[in-house]
Amino acid sequence: MRELRWAVPETYIDREYIDVEDDDAIFKKAAHAANCFGGRYREALGKAFIWHPSEEGKTIWLPQFFYNSAWDNRLSPDGTTVTEISRDLKKAKEHIDIHLKGDKKQCANRIIIGHFRSDRIHLGPFPYGYRFVGEFKFDAKKTNYERGCVWTRESKRADTYQYT
């Protein structure tokens, strides 16, 4: 059995796509994962939401899929649905209202690269990491104030790009 190593963007850039089925696509840092899509992000990205550098009208979202004090983000067991809701009830309502009104920035399709701990998803020998989980579309019909914003996977694969 081969030794797993942290993924590098060039592997997926050279292939011109990344796929949910890529078991070895585990990135150590958010910036490394985001760089697959044509960006030149530094070691510390500092953001969880950025505009796609190569595809207009699309975003890259890097949510934590483990407990954090601000947001409750969840990936369904089958990987086809993501829910996001702020733990602050006032912010949650505002965030959901913005989405339900159709804000173009917030409702743009999202390439989602989840930040996971190994107790939540298979990461091989790594205790944490960033994994591509697909391209998702906002689902206004399933979104509500109790569940939060709902995103449904449209594709298991996304195109990758040379650095811009």
C-alpha positions as CSV (number, residue, x, y, z in Angstrom):
1,M,0.0,0.0,0.0
2,R,1.4,3.4,-1.0
3,E,2.0,6.1,1.6
4,L,-0.5,9.0,1.5
5,R,0.9,12.5,1.3
6,W,-0.7,15.9,1.4
7,A,-2.2,16.7,-2.0
8,V,-0.6,19.5,-4.1
9,P,-2.7,21.7,-6.5
10,E,-0.5,20.9,-9.5
11,T,-1.7,17.2,-9.5
12,Y,-5.2,18.4,-10.3
13,I,-4.3,21.4,-12.4
14,D,-2.3,19.2,-14.7
15,R,-5.3,16.7,-15.0
16,E,-7.7,19.7,-15.5
17,Y,-10.2,18.5,-13.0
18,I,-10.8,17.4,-9.4
19,D,-13.4,14.7,-8.4
20,V,-15.1,13.7,-5.2
21,E,-13.9,10.2,-5.9
22,D,-10.2,11.3,-5.6
23,D,-9.4,9.6,-2.2
24,D,-5.9,11.0,-2.1
25,A,-7.0,14.6,-2.6
26,I,-6.5,15.8,1.0
27,F,-5.0,19.2,1.2
28,K,-3.2,20.5,4.3
29,K,-4.2,24.1,3.9
30,A,-7.2,25.9,2.5
31,A,-5.0,27.9,0.1
32,H,-3.6,24.8,-1.4
33,A,-7.1,23.5,-2.2
34,A,-8.3,26.8,-3.5
35,N,-5.2,27.2,-5.8
36,C,-6.6,24.3,-7.9
37,F,-9.0,26.7,-9.4
38,G,-6.5,29.2,-10.8
39,G,-5.7,31.4,-7.8
40,R,-2.4,32.2,-6.2
41,Y,-3.4,32.2,-2.6
42,R,-0.9,32.5,0.2
43,E,-0.4,29.9,2.9
44,A,-3.0,31.5,5.2
45,L,-6.1,32.2,3.1
46,G,-7.9,34.0,5.9
47,K,-11.3,33.6,4.3
48,A,-13.9,30.8,4.0
49,F,-15.6,32.4,0.9
50,I,-13.9,33.7,-2.2
51,W,-14.9,34.4,-5.8
52,H,-13.8,31.7,-8.3
53,P,-10.7,33.2,-10.0
54,S,-11.4,31.5,-13.3
55,E,-15.2,31.1,-13.6
56,E,-17.3,34.2,-13.4
57,G,-20.3,34.1,-11.1
58,K,-19.1,31.1,-9.1
59,T,-17.6,31.0,-5.7
60,I,-15.3,28.7,-3.6
61,W,-16.4,28.0,-0.1
62,L,-14.2,26.3,2.5
63,P,-16.6,25.6,5.5
64,Q,-15.6,23.8,8.6
65,F,-17.6,20.5,8.9
66,F,-16.9,20.2,12.6
67,Y,-18.0,22.2,15.6
68,N,-17.1,25.9,15.6
69,S,-18.7,28.6,17.7
70,A,-20.0,30.7,14.8
71,W,-21.6,28.3,12.2
72,D,-23.2,24.9,12.1
73,N,-22.2,23.5,8.7
74,R,-23.2,20.0,7.9
75,L,-22.6,17.6,5.0
76,S,-25.2,14.8,4.6
77,P,-23.9,11.3,5.0
78,D,-24.3,10.7,1.2
79,G,-22.4,13.9,0.4
80,T,-25.2,15.4,-1.7
81,T,-26.5,18.1,0.7
82,V,-24.8,20.9,2.7
83,T,-26.6,22.9,5.3
84,E,-25.3,26.1,6.8
85,I,-26.8,28.1,9.7
86,S,-25.3,30.7,12.0
87,R,-25.3,29.9,15.7
88,D,-26.4,33.5,16.3
89,L,-30.1,33.5,15.7
90,K,-30.2,37.1,14.4
91,K,-27.4,36.5,12.0
92,A,-29.0,33.2,10.9
93,K,-32.3,35.0,10.0
94,E,-30.4,37.8,8.1
95,H,-28.3,35.3,6.2
96,I,-31.2,33.1,5.2
97,D,-33.2,36.2,4.2
98,I,-30.4,37.4,1.9
99,H,-30.3,34.0,0.2
100,L,-34.1,33.7,-0.1
101,K,-34.2,37.2,-1.8
102,G,-31.8,35.8,-4.4
103,D,-28.6,37.8,-3.7
104,K,-26.4,36.9,-6.7
105,K,-23.2,36.8,-4.7
106,Q,-24.6,34.7,-1.9
107,C,-26.6,32.4,-4.2
108,A,-23.9,31.8,-6.8
109,N,-23.0,28.1,-7.3
110,R,-20.3,27.1,-4.9
111,I,-17.4,24.8,-5.2
112,I,-17.2,23.4,-1.7
113,I,-13.9,22.3,-0.2
114,G,-14.7,21.1,3.3
115,H,-12.4,21.4,6.3
116,F,-12.8,18.1,8.1
117,R,-11.4,16.2,11.1
118,S,-10.6,12.5,10.7
119,D,-13.4,11.6,13.1
120,R,-15.9,12.9,10.6
121,I,-14.6,11.6,7.3
122,H,-11.8,9.3,6.1
123,L,-8.6,11.3,5.8
124,G,-6.1,8.4,5.8
125,P,-3.3,9.1,8.3
126,F,-4.1,12.8,8.7
127,P,-6.0,14.2,11.7
128,Y,-7.5,17.0,9.7
129,G,-7.6,18.3,6.1
130,Y,-9.5,20.0,3.3
131,R,-11.4,17.8,0.8
132,F,-13.3,18.7,-2.4
133,V,-17.0,17.7,-1.9
134,G,-18.4,18.9,-5.2
135,E,-20.1,21.9,-6.9
136,F,-23.4,22.9,-5.1
137,K,-26.4,25.0,-6.0
138,F,-28.5,26.9,-3.5
139,D,-31.9,25.2,-2.9
140,A,-34.5,27.8,-2.0
141,K,-37.2,25.2,-1.6
142,K,-35.4,23.3,1.1
143,T,-34.0,26.4,2.9
144,N,-35.9,27.6,6.0
145,Y,-35.2,29.3,9.4
146,E,-35.0,26.0,11.3
147,R,-32.7,24.1,8.9
148,G,-30.7,27.0,7.5
149,C,-29.5,27.5,3.9
150,V,-29.4,24.3,1.9
151,W,-27.1,23.5,-0.9
152,T,-27.6,20.5,-3.3
153,R,-24.7,18.9,-5.1
154,E,-24.9,19.5,-8.9
155,S,-21.6,17.8,-9.8
156,K,-19.0,15.5,-8.3
157,R,-16.3,17.1,-10.5
158,A,-15.0,20.6,-11.1
159,D,-12.6,21.9,-13.7
160,T,-9.2,23.1,-12.4
161,Y,-7.1,25.9,-13.9
162,Q,-3.5,27.0,-14.2
163,Y,-2.6,29.9,-11.9
164,T,-3.7,33.3,-13.2
